[in-house]
Amino acid sequence: MSKQTDAIRLGAQPLLEPGEEILATVIASPRGSGTAAVGGGPVVGEIGARISGKNVGAADEAGLIVRRNAGLVLTASRLLTFELAISFTGSVKAVKGVLSAIPRERVESITSKWNVLSVKTGSGEFKLEAKPGPAKDFAAAFAGAGAAPTAQE
């Protein structure tokens, strides 16, 4: 585990429901937000902002709030986003609180292609940017978790 993963796990665990355990964590941002922030001129920044806005909207339709440098947390029962305090060097300083959560059974798939996490729900798909290794690990944890438990189980 990385220092980022450990910091998110430690800060998020007290904010979860009793008995809920974290399967995976990653720092993620809406796809396009990195391009919008770095810029490269007004045209490139605008393209990034549009892509980011599209992904923020799609995540919102799924019931999740995603922001730049948010914590994405997977448990056996939920997919959550957390507001993080990030240092200038990119380290997680603190987990500030839960931004949103959706039941795990509403998430159809989470896949990783290089630094992009694609999250598919019944309402559509949205993409997040993350570091390639942690993104791959997060998607693998989702796949390894198997089917989400249902209310009858």
Sequence and secondary structure as in RCSB ss.txt:
>XXXX:A:sequence
MSKQTDAIRLGAQPLLEPGEEILATVIASPRGSGTAAVGGGPVVGEIGARISGKNVGAADEAGLIVRRNAGLVLT
ASRLLTFELAISFTGSVKAVKGVLSAIPRERVESITSKWNVLSVKTGSGEFKLEAKPGPAKDFAAAFAGAGAAPT
AQE
>XXXX:A:secstr
  HHHHHHHHHHGGGS TT  EEEEEEEEETTHHHHHH SSHHHHHHHHHHHHHHHHHHHHHT    TTEEEEEE
SSEEEEEEEEE TTS EEEEEEEEEEEEGGGEEEEEEETTEEEEEETTEEEEEE  HHHHHHHHHHHHHT S   
TT 
